[in-house]
Amino acid sequence: MKILIAVASFAQNLSGLQRHAFNVARCLLLQPEISALHLVLAPWQLNLVSQASLPNDVRLFTHVGNMAPNSFSRNLWYFQELPKIAAQLGVDVVHFSYPMPLNAGAFHCPTVVSLHDLYPYEIPMNFGFGKVIFNRLVLQQCLRQADSIACVSEATYSGLRRYVPDHVSRKSIRIYNCVEPSPTTSTESPIPSWCREPFLLCVAQHRRNKNICLLVKAFNWLLRSGQIEAATKLVVIGIPGPETSAIKRLISTTGLTGKVYLLEGVSEPNLQWCYSNCEALVAPSVIEGFGLPVAEGLLAGCRVVCSDIPAHREIGDGRCHFVVLNKEAEVALAYAISTSLREPKPWPAPLPQLSAQVLSKQHLALYRRLIVSASRMHGGSSISSFDGATSGNPIDAPGPSFAAQYREK
């Protein structure tokens, strides 16, 4: 079975979407039935492969799509060029790592889209008026055109029914994000000028729903009230976004410059170092599709303080300090952090439902079902062979171009 995972996005550094795609790749490579796994990235994302610490496997291939660094070019590439690449590679399934324009009639094989959240409907402030309308249209178009929708949590799976017709929601299935203990951890801190000061950790893109400004205010309250050591830092790891300017202004006006670090482009080993060495992981989001940092924090043995929302409950019920974000949210969050720091660090929590062994089988079962269904629609003949043949060259090996539209790394 040959699978193509479309990873291309605007991000130049690892974010939740890219990490999801790479984790799906790790899952699939556990299965001998996978004869070739193709990752297609944007030209500015080549560094992500090394950041993600993917396994060295001869079945794994990377390709670079020919697109400009803007939304129009990227959307057009997904609609026009990705079907051509899938055909030239002869893959059996194309897996969109997140919703993008999908030209179903141009694909020779079934398509799957991972649905992480429903932000365009649930938190439109993330986008602004013009962009939220466009994102809703793209989301609806992709979900209607895809052969299957793989929701990354029960929270997203349940929420989907509120925003799409029944015939679309019936194509959905819940397959969790893969989250496992990291096999590699850095021995050096990614925090600039770190001198063994205690630090709180937040892993989040700079978006409204992540509530980073609330965390900065709670951190300031903890420092001013003497509830935490004066040397304590706050480390926020995530790519910039619509809230970056507001976060930086708040850090400046509260006098926290040099106390709060905003980091991006952190490799997987360095991220694991942060999980292992932080005093607590804090996830104050108002809404999430899947609490990836919460899961990773639990696996690493972190104290975890998080907002009391369905996606966090789904993963960390009974293991986290949950905070109801009401009118006194700043004080409530600060109190929960202070309380957690007085408790011993927990043992790493097992999360077998998020393991690669479990999820790789679920992905394969979905792909097989789609391939069989597509074969029946084409008169009973398979739309793509299962002879195990691969196209191109192994990851990180030089090789010729397949076409002018994209090149293989």
N, C-alpha and C positions, 0 to 999 in steps of 0.2 A: 504494500500500500504506500502510495506517494502522496505526501501532504504538503501544501503550501500555506504558510502563515504570513499574512500581510501585517507588517509591523509599522510601516511608514507613518509618521506623524510629525507635528511641528517641533517636538522636543529634541533638544540636542544632548540632554542628559537623562539619566534613568528616572522615570516616573512610574506610577502605578500601572499605567497601560503597558509600557514596555516590559516591565517586570512580569506582568501577567503573561505576555506573549512568550518570553523566554522560559517561564516556568512551565507553560504548556509544552514547549519544545523539550524540556528536561523529562517531563512525563512520558511523552511519546517515544523518546529514545530508549526507554526501558523495555519497549515491546519489540520483539524480533520481527513482528509482522510489518513494521515500518521499514521500508527499503530505502526511502529517501525522504528527507525533511528539508524543505526549502524555506528560508526566511528572506523576505523582501523588505528592505529598509530604504529610507530616504538618504540622499547623498551625505547629509550632515549627521548621520547616525552611526557611521561605521565604528566609532569609538565605543558605542554601547555594547558591542559584542564582547570586547575585552572587559568592560566594566561588569558585565553580567556573569563572568566566569562560567561560560557554557562548557560542557564536557567536550573533549576532543574525540569526535566520532566521525568516521569516514562517511556516514550517511547524512551528515549535516552540511548544508550548503547555504551560503549567503549570496544575495543579489542586491544590486542597487538600482532603484527606479530612477528614471530620467524625469525629474520634476524640479520646479523652482521653489524657493522657500516662501511660498505664500499659499493661502487657503484655496484660491481659485485653481492654481496649478495642481495642487495635491488632490483636490476633489476630482478634477478632470482626469488625472492619472488613474485614480481608482476606477472611474467609470469607463474609460476608454482603453487604457493600456494594460491594466491588471488581467483582464480576460485573455489578452493575447499572450502574456507571459505564462499564464496557467496552461494554455493550449500548447505552447512550445515546450514546456517542461513535462507535459503529459501527466499532470497530477490527477489524483482520484478525488480529492476534496480540497477546496480553498476555504481557509479559516480566517475571517476578518477578526483581528484582535480587538476591535471596537467598531461602532457603527460609522460607516462612510457610504457615500453614494454607491449603489450596487446595481449593475446592469445585468440582471439575471439572464436575459435572453442571449447575452454574448458569451456566457460561460458554457463550456462543454461538460461540466461536472457539477456536483452539488456544492452549495455554499453554506457555511455556518458563520454566525456572527456572535461574538461574546458581548453580552450586555452587562455592563458594570453598574449602571445606575440610571436614574431617570431625571438627572439634574435639570434638563431644559424645562421640565414641568414642575419639579419639586423645589428648585431654588433658582428661579430665572435671574436673580441678582448676580449670579456668577457670570452672566453673559452680556447684559445690557439689552435694551428693547430690540434693536435691529438684529443683533446676533442671535438672540433667543428664538426669534421666529425662524431664522434660517436653520438653526440647530434642531428645532422641532421638526421641520420639514425633512431634513436629512435623516433624522432618527426614524420617523414614520416610514419614509421611502425604503430605508435599508431593512427594517423589520418586516415590511410587507414582501420584499423581494427575496429575502434569504430563505433557504430551505429549512433552516432550523435556527433557533435562538438559544444560546447557552447562557443562562443567567448565573452569575457568580455567587448568588446567595439566595436564601429563601425570602429575604426582605425584598430583593429586586424581583424575584420570581412572582411574589404576591403583588407587588406594586405594578407590575407590567399590565395586569388586567384592568387597571383603572384608566389606562391611556390608549389602549389599542383595541380593535374589534376582536370578538371571540375567535374568529378564524385565524387571526394572527397569533393570539396568545396560546392557541392550541399547538403551535409549532415549538413552544418553549419547553425547556428542560432545565433543571437546576444541576449545574456541575460547579462545585466550589473552586475558588482559586487554589492553586497548589502552594502550600506553605510548609516547608520542612526546616529542621535545624540546619544551619549552614555548616558545610564541611570545612570551610576556610574562614579564619578570622585574622585580621591584621594585628600585628604586634605594636603598631604605632598609632598614635591619635591623629585623626584628621582635623581636630580642633586647633586653630591657630594659637601658637604660644601657650599651649595647655601645660600647666604645671601641677597636675594632679588635683586640681580643684574639683569639688563635687559639681555635678551638672544634671539638670533635668533635660529630657529629650522629647522632642516632638517631630514626627515624620509626616510632612504634609505639604502639598503644593499651596501656593499663596492664593487661595480662593476663599470667598465669603463663607462657604459652608464649613471650612476647616476651623474657623473661630480662633485664629492665631492671635488676633488683637486681644481677645478675652484672656488668652493664656498669658500674654505679656502683662496685662493689668493684674492678673492674679499673682504672677511672679513678683511684680513690683510690690504688691501688698504683703507678700510673704517676707520680702527683704526688709521693708520699712517697719514691719511689726516684729521683726526678729524671730520669726517662726522657722527660718532656715538660716544656715551659716552665711555670713556676709560675703564669703568668697564664692558662693554658689553661682554657676552660670546657667543660662538657658540656651540650648542648642536646637535650632529648627532646621531640619534637612528637607529640602524640597525645591522644585523648580519655581522660578518667579511666575507671577500671575497677576490678575487684576487688583489684588490686595497688597502687592508689594510696596507701593508708595505709602499707603496708609500705615502699614506695619513699621516701615522705617521712620515715618514721622512720629509715631507713638514711642518708639524706642528713644528717639532724640528728646522729645518733650518730657519724658519721664526720667531722663538722666540715666538711661540704661545702656548707653553706648559703651562697648567694652564688656558688657555683662550678657548681652544677647547676641548670639552668632547665627547668621543666616547662611547656611551652606547649601551648595548644589554640586552636582557632578561627583557625588560620593560613591565610590565603588562598593560592591557587595561586601568584600572583606572589611572595609572601613566602616560600613554601616553596621555590620555585626559587632565590630569593636565597640561602637556606640551603645548598642543594646546591652552588651556584656558589662559595660563600665558605668552606665548612667545610674543615678539614684532612683529614678522612676521614669517610666514612659507616660506621657500625658497626651490623650487624644480627645480634645473637647469639641469635636464636630457636631453641628446641629443636625446633619443628615449625612449618611454614607450608604453606598451600595454594598460595600464589603470592608470590614475593618482590618485591612492588611497589616498596619503597624501593630494593632492589638494582638493579632495572631502571632506575629514575629516576636513581639515582646514577651508573650507568654511562653513561647518555645525557648526563648533565651533566658528565662528565669527572671524577668523584670518585675518589679512592682508596677502595676498598670492602673492608672487613673483615667477613666474615660466617661464620656457623656452617656446618659442612659437612653440609648436609642436602639431600635430593633437589630440593626446590623451588628452592633457591639454585643448586645445580649446573646445573639445567635452564636457568637464565638466564645465569649468570655464569661458567660453566666456562672456565678459561683467562684470566679477566680479574680475578678477585678473590683476596684473601688468605683462604683457607678455614681455619677453626679447628675441630678436633675437640674437642667439649666433654666431656672425661673428668673424672676426679677432680681434676685440676690445671687446671680450666677457667679459673679467675680469672687465673692466671699465663699460661696459654696465650693467652688473649684479649688480655691486656696486652702480651705479647711480639709478637703479630701486629700490634697497633696501632702499637707502637713501630717495628717493622720497616717497616711501610707508610709511616710518616712520613719515613723516610730516603730514600724513593724519590721521583722527580719525579711530579707529577700526570700522569695519562694523558690522552690525547686522548679526546674523547667517543666512545663505542663505538656503532657502528650496530647496531640490533636490528630488522631489517626484518620479522621474523616477528611483531613486536608492533605494527606500523604500522596506522594507521586504514584505509589503502587495502586492505591484505590482509584485515583482519578484517571490514571492512564487507561485503565480498563473501561471506565465510563466514557472517555473520549472515543476509544476504539469502537465501543458498542454503538455510539451515536453515528460515527462515520460509516460503519458497516450497514446500519439500517438505511442511511441516506443513499449509499451506493446501490443497495439492492432495490430500493424504491425507484431510483433513477433508471436502473437497468430494465425494470418492468415497464416503465414509461417509454423506453426505447425499443420495445418489442421483445424483451427478454435477453438481449445481447448486452454484455458488459460495455460500459462507455469508456472504460480504461482498463488496461491489462494489469494483472497482479504478478508479473514475471520477476519482480524485484529489480528490474533495470533502473538505473539512475541516469540523470542528465547532468552534465557539468562536472565540476571539480570539488573536492572536499573543502571545507571551511579553511580560510586563510591560505589556500593554495592558488597560485596564479593560473589563469586560464583564459580562453578566448571569449569574446562577447557572443551572446545568443542572438542579439538583434540590436539595432540602433536605439531602441527604446530603453534598454537597460543593459547593465553590464554585470558580470560576475566578479566578485572580489577574488 
